Amino acid sequence: MNSTLIDKHIEVEPAAVKVWVEGRTVFVELTDRRIVGFPADRFRILKSASEQQLKKVELRLDGFALRWEELDEDITVPGIVNGCFQLS
């Protein structure tokens, strides 16, 4: 019986290692060193938040989510990277 090893390409979802806010823009640095930024106003809850509230963002779920405890808002990092925003 012969066995063959088949190469399989495994995609890993992007995760963040750092998050910060400048003005009304949220930035995340990914594990692959890319930096992605998005306007907070693209999300309903973040749009009505003050700049001080926006700055209280934390990384959660090993870098796969952003959390604003005070606003009760969570956003996934893979969603951000794929351009999934609530508002147009």
Secondary structure by P-SEA (a helix, b strand, c coil): cbbbbbbbbbbbcccccbbbbcccbbbbbccccbbbbbbcccccccccccccccccccccccccccccccccbbbbaaaaaacccccc
